[in-house]
Amino acid sequence: MKNIKFILPLLALALFSCNDYLDVNTSPNQLTFDQATPAKLLPGAQTSAYRVQAITMNTLGNVFMNSWTRNVQSYGNGFDNELQLVVSNSFYSGIWDGTYRALKNFDAILKYPNPDGKYNNYVAAAKICKAFYMQRIVDLYGKSPYSQAWQGNANTTPVYDDDFAIYKDLVKNLEDARALIAAADPDAEDIAGFDVMLGGDMALWEEFANTTELRLLLRMSEATSATVQTYRDLKLNDIKNNNFLSADVTINPGYNGSTDTQATPGFFAYAYLTSGTAQGNRLFITMSGHAYKALQSDATTNWAVGASREIVPGSGISYPNLTDPRSARLFTANGTTRRAVTQGSTLVDVTVPGGSLPGLPCRLGLIGHFNPYAQAPNQTLEEYFSCDGFVMSLSESKFLVAEAAVRYPTVFTQNAQTEFNAGVTQDFLKKVATIGTYLTTINTKPYFGLTASTTTAQKLHAIMYQKWVALMGVNAIESYIDYTRTGYPVTPLSTVSIQPRKPYRLVYPTSEYVANTANVPNMTSNDAFAINAFTPFWKK
């Protein structure tokens, strides 16, 4: 993206109430609708939506995909519901509430009077962001308020729309956005000064729209409905020759270390306060035993004599037995010895052969998680607080195209191997890790590299495995959604799980059961673990 920093009052741009995504906050200290032009709405919408992605969604994805767990050496509990898979209407409700609040601001841009096309570029960006973030609501909850949402007091109890119908409208939003960009209305206002994601580069916005649509369509890859399949195939054919991302989609409204509210969200949430004090998460979150075994060789892991190397017993897929140079970037030793914790264990139990146990396990690596492309070259706190956030990485885009080429080779004629290699290579660059012979070696391993993978299942597992590593710590919710869609990459449950599998979806939050009782589907926690009427349409 363009290297532009926007110094903006982040809190002032959070225009709408934290209590209800349908209500407008009329505090005299904040903007009201008559003052909220698209130029004022766009950066606030972008930053508030990203904050939910970078913290709440990311945490859930990392624990559900068995990358993170709790440091049992220092804490007696934490992540209890996530590890046991106790999913209720209070479980991660911030995903629903926070995303809907941000979507209201994008929706307000779309409803703002625009008779002469002055705001076309704002509208295009808002349509793309609306599709990008609303997709997550559908993917995690299924049927949701959409056609009647964001109407304020005009409708405080919106109906729940069919999730496939929402998906189709999101695709239309992307098509409309591309049409506005292509039209290049000479009277349209340049959004460079207010676009904190892509700096007003409309060519990159078009690539982002194409990649978001590809992700929407690939979600439907295993749908059994003939209607869904026909629609998916038609739309895939429409975008097969489009340009997908050529750069990361980043966000930076002027993140800095002057106050906690100005800091880049991930580093603030997981590492340090701007005062220099370490966050509790700095010690609490640690590397899971699964992540350790996946990213380290057998020779650097304390396998018990005769222990099976299978990731999940009976899966037929064993750990790759290769030390991934990204491992040390993602997780750093809390001392001199690398250690990890099997999810559900009460002891630190995974380490190097002969490593002393117990002891402090690895913590989140600052470089791998918060210093992309060495943006903090001196690794000072102020530099870390100023780093870009990543809305969608170039690596993810490459893996999406690789998947499309594997699944639909007569439509997507891109070379799957080339796209796969590019996705892995780009992630090494992003994590400032030396790739060495990793790519050559991993490509000799079925299920983890593409060259040696001969079946479609093996190839898809390899793509999802590499995407899991690439998105670990920064956008892990995507890996979880991919897992619910495909079952890949093979991922063990916590040893204390009370469910036989991970949920297919989340439960509607308490806020809906209180404020929208007549319309919210009446589901139970157990419904989240079965394929039924509540499951997102693309899984049925």
Residue pairs with C-beta under 8 A, 6 or more apart in sequence:
1 197
1 198
1 199
1 201
1 204
1 247
1 248
1 249
1 250
2 192
2 198
2 199
2 200
2 201
4 192
4 199
4 252
5 252
5 254
6 43
6 193
6 194
6 196
6 252
6 253
6 254
7 253
7 254
7 256
8 43
8 47
8 196
8 253
8 254
10 44
10 47
10 253
10 261
10 262
11 261
12 30
12 31
12 44
13 40
13 43
13 44
13 47
13 48
13 253
14 30
14 44
14 47
14 48
14 101
15 24
15 25
15 30
15 31
15 36
15 40
15 41
15 44
15 105
15 108
16 23
16 24
16 25
16 101
16 104
16 105
17 23
17 24
17 25
17 101
18 25
18 97
18 101
20 156
20 511
20 515
21 97
21 100
21 101
21 103
21 104
21 149
21 150
22 104
22 149
22 150
22 151
22 152
22 155
22 156
22 158
22 515
23 152
23 153
23 156
24 32
24 33
24 152
26 32
31 40
33 108
36 108
37 112
38 109
38 112
38 119
38 122
38 123
38 126
38 194
39 122
39 189
39 191
39 193
39 194
40 194
41 105
41 106
41 108
41 109
41 112
41 122
41 126
42 105
42 109
42 122
42 125
42 126
42 191
42 194
42 195
42 196
43 194
43 195
43 196
43 253
44 105
45 102
45 103
45 105
45 106
45 109
45 126
45 129
46 129
46 195
46 196
46 197
46 251
46 253
47 196
47 251
47 253
48 98
48 101
48 102
48 105
49 98
49 99
49 102
49 103
49 106
49 129
49 133
50 251
50 265
50 389
50 391
51 98
51 265
52 94
52 95
52 98
52 99
52 102
53 133
53 136
53 391
53 475
53 477
54 265
54 266
54 269
54 389
54 474
55 265
55 266
55 269
56 92
56 94
56 95
56 98
57 95
57 136
57 475
57 476
57 477
58 266
58 473
58 474
58 475
58 476
58 477
59 68
60 82
60 92
60 95
60 476
60 477
60 480
61 471
61 475
61 476
61 477
61 478
61 479
61 480
62 68
62 472
62 473
62 476
63 69
63 79
63 82
63 83
63 343
64 82
64 476
64 480
64 483
64 502
65 468
65 472
65 476
65 479
65 480
65 483
65 491
66 288
66 290
66 291
66 343
66 491
66 492
66 493
66 494
67 287
67 288
67 290
67 291
67 468
67 472
67 473
67 476
68 79
68 285
68 286
68 287
68 288
68 291
68 364
68 473
69 79
69 83
69 285
69 286
69 287
69 288
69 289
69 341
69 342
69 343
69 344
69 494
70 77
70 78
70 79
70 83
70 284
70 285
70 286
70 341
71 283
71 284
71 285
71 286
71 341
71 360
71 361
71 363
72 341
72 345
72 346
72 347
72 348
73 348
73 358
73 359
73 360
73 361
74 283
74 284
74 360
75 283
75 284
78 284
80 86
81 87
81 88
81 91
83 343
83 344
83 494
83 496
83 497
84 494
84 496
84 497
84 498
85 493
85 494
85 497
85 498
85 499
85 502
85 503
85 529
86 498
86 525
87 503
87 506
87 507
87 525
87 528
87 529
88 507
88 525
89 507
89 508
89 509
89 510
89 512
89 513
90 509
90 510
91 506
91 507
92 506
93 509
93 510
93 511
95 136
95 140
95 506
96 137
96 140
96 141
96 506
96 508
96 509
96 511
96 512
97 509
97 511
99 133
99 134
99 136
99 137
100 137
100 145
100 149
100 150
102 133
103 130
103 133
103 134
103 137
103 149
103 150
104 149
104 150
106 126
106 127
106 129
106 130
106 133
107 126
107 130
107 149
107 150
108 150
109 119
109 122
109 123
109 126
110 123
110 126
110 127
110 130
112 119
112 122
114 120
114 123
116 187
117 185
117 187
117 188
118 187
118 188
118 189
119 188
119 189
120 180
120 183
120 185
120 188
121 180
121 181
121 188
121 189
121 190
121 191
121 200
121 202
122 189
122 191
122 194
123 177
123 180
124 176
124 177
124 178
124 180
124 181
124 202
124 205
124 209
125 177
125 191
125 195
125 197
125 198
125 205
127 173
127 174
127 176
127 177
127 180
128 173
128 174
128 177
128 205
128 208
128 209
128 212
129 197
130 170
130 173
131 170
131 171
131 173
131 174
131 177
131 209
131 212
131 213
131 216
132 208
132 212
132 391
132 392
134 144
134 146
134 166
134 170
135 167
135 170
135 212
135 215
135 216
135 219
136 477
136 481
137 144
138 144
138 163
138 166
138 167
138 536
139 219
139 481
139 536
140 477
140 481
140 505
140 506
140 536
141 505
141 506
141 508
141 536
142 163
142 505
142 521
142 534
142 535
142 536
142 537
143 160
143 161
143 162
143 163
143 521
143 534
144 160
144 161
144 163
144 166
145 158
145 159
145 160
145 161
145 516
145 519
146 158
146 161
146 165
146 166
146 169
147 158
147 159
147 161
148 155
148 158
148 159
149 158
151 158
156 515
156 516
157 515
157 516
157 518
157 519
158 516
158 519
159 519
160 519
160 520
160 521
162 537
163 536
163 537
164 225
164 227
164 228
164 537
167 216
167 219
167 220
167 537
167 538
168 231
170 216
171 213
171 216
171 217
171 235
174 209
174 210
174 212
174 213
174 216
175 213
177 205
177 206
177 209
178 206
178 209
178 210
181 202
181 203
181 205
181 206
181 209
182 206
184 202
190 200
191 200
192 199
192 200
192 201
193 200
196 251
196 252
196 253
196 254
197 249
197 250
197 251
197 391
198 204
198 205
198 208
198 249
204 245
204 246
204 247
204 249
206 243
207 243
207 244
207 245
207 246
208 245
208 249
208 392
210 239
210 242
210 243
210 244
210 245
211 244
211 245
211 392
211 397
211 400
212 392
213 235
213 239
214 236
214 239
214 244
214 400
214 401
214 404
215 400
217 232
217 235
217 236
217 239
218 400
218 403
218 404
218 407
219 481
219 485
219 538
220 228
220 229
220 231
220 232
220 538
221 232
221 403
221 407
221 485
221 486
221 538
222 485
222 486
222 538
222 539
223 229
223 232
223 537
223 538
223 539
223 540
224 540
225 537
225 540
228 537
228 538
233 408
233 411
236 404
236 408
236 411
236 412
237 411
240 411
240 412
240 413
244 397
244 400
244 401
245 392
245 394
245 397
246 394
247 394
248 372
248 390
248 392
248 393
248 394
248 430
249 390
249 391
249 392
249 393
250 388
250 389
250 390
250 391
251 388
251 389
251 390
251 391
252 264
252 386
252 387
252 388
252 389
254 262
255 262
255 263
255 264
255 385
255 386
255 387
255 388
255 389
256 262
256 263
256 382
256 385
256 386
257 263
257 274
257 381
257 382
257 384
257 385
257 386
258 274
259 274
260 268
260 273
260 274
262 274
262 385
263 274
263 385
264 370
264 384
264 385
264 386
264 387
264 388
264 389
265 389
266 369
266 370
266 389
266 474
267 370
267 384
267 385
267 387
268 274
268 279
268 385
269 279
269 281
270 279
270 281
270 282
270 285
270 364
270 369
270 370
271 278
271 279
271 281
271 282
271 364
271 366
271 369
271 370
271 384
272 278
272 279
272 282
272 381
272 384
272 385
273 279
274 381
274 385
276 381
281 364
282 363
282 364
283 363
285 363
285 364
286 331
286 340
286 341
286 361
286 362
286 363
287 330
287 331
287 340
287 341
287 361
287 362
287 363
288 340
288 341
288 342
288 343
289 340
289 341
289 342
289 343
289 345
289 349
289 350
290 311
290 342
290 343
290 491
290 492
291 330
291 331
291 340
291 472
292 301
292 327
292 331
292 338
292 340
292 350
292 362
293 301
293 311
293 319
293 350
294 311
294 319
294 320
294 324
294 465
294 469
295 323
295 324
295 326
295 327
295 330
295 469
296 323
296 324
296 327
296 338
297 321
297 322
297 323
298 309
298 319
298 321
299 353
300 323
300 338
300 352
300 353
301 350
301 352
301 353
302 350
302 351
302 352
302 353
302 354
302 355
303 309
308 318
309 318
309 319
309 321
310 316
310 317
310 318
311 317
311 318
311 319
311 489
311 490
311 491
311 492
312 490
312 491
312 492
315 490
317 447
317 461
317 490
320 442
320 445
320 447
320 448
321 445
322 438
322 441
322 442
322 445
322 448
324 438
324 469
325 428
325 433
325 434
325 435
325 436
325 438
326 368
326 427
326 428
326 431
326 433
326 469
328 365
328 368
328 433
329 365
329 367
329 368
329 431
329 432
329 433
330 364
330 365
330 368
330 369
330 431
330 472
330 473
331 338
331 340
331 362
331 363
331 364
331 365
331 368
332 362
332 363
332 364
332 365
332 366
333 339
333 362
334 359
334 360
334 361
334 362
334 363
335 359
335 360
337 351
337 352
337 355
337 356
337 359
338 351
338 352
338 355
338 362
339 348
339 350
339 351
339 355
339 357
339 359
339 360
339 361
339 362
340 348
340 349
340 350
340 351
340 361
340 362
341 347
341 348
341 349
341 350
341 361
342 349
342 350
342 495
343 492
343 493
343 494
343 495
343 496
344 494
344 495
344 496
344 497
345 495
347 357
347 358
348 357
348 358
348 359
348 360
348 361
349 357
351 357
351 359
364 473
366 379
366 384
367 374
367 379
367 431
367 432
368 431
368 433
368 473
369 473
369 474
370 376
370 384
370 387
371 379
371 384
371 387
371 432
372 387
372 388
372 390
372 430
372 431
372 432
373 429
373 430
373 432
374 432
375 383
375 386
375 387
375 388
376 383
376 384
376 386
376 387
377 383
390 474
390 475
392 475
393 426
393 427
393 430
393 470
393 471
393 474
393 475
394 426
394 430
395 423
395 424
395 426
395 427
395 430
395 467
395 470
395 471
396 423
396 467
396 470
396 471
396 475
396 478
397 423
398 419
398 420
398 422
398 423
398 426
399 419
399 420
399 423
399 463
399 466
399 467
399 470
401 412
401 414
401 419
402 414
402 416
402 417
402 419
402 420
402 423
402 450
402 463
403 460
403 463
404 411
404 412
404 414
405 412
405 413
405 414
405 415
405 416
405 419
406 416
406 456
406 459
406 460
406 463
407 456
407 460
409 416
416 450
416 459
417 450
417 451
420 450
420 462
420 463
420 466
421 439
421 443
421 450
423 463
423 466
423 467
423 470
424 435
424 438
424 439
424 442
424 466
424 470
425 435
425 439
427 466
427 469
427 470
428 434
428 435
428 438
430 470
439 449
441 449
442 448
442 449
443 449
443 450
443 451
443 452
444 451
444 452
445 452
446 452
446 453
446 454
446 458
446 462
447 453
447 458
447 461
447 462
447 465
448 461
448 462
448 465
448 466
449 462
450 459
450 462
450 463
452 458
453 459
453 461
453 462
460 486
460 488
461 488
461 489
461 490
463 488
464 479
464 482
464 483
464 486
464 488
464 489
465 488
465 489
467 478
467 479
467 482
468 476
468 479
468 489
471 478
471 479
472 479
479 489
480 502
482 488
483 489
483 491
483 502
484 502
484 503
484 504
484 505
484 539
485 538
485 539
491 502
493 499
493 500
493 501
493 502
499 529
500 529
501 529
503 528
503 529
504 528
504 529
504 530
504 531
504 535
504 536
504 539
505 528
505 534
505 535
505 536
506 528
507 523
507 525
507 527
507 528
508 520
508 521
508 523
512 520
513 520
521 533
521 534
523 534
527 534
528 534
531 539
531 540
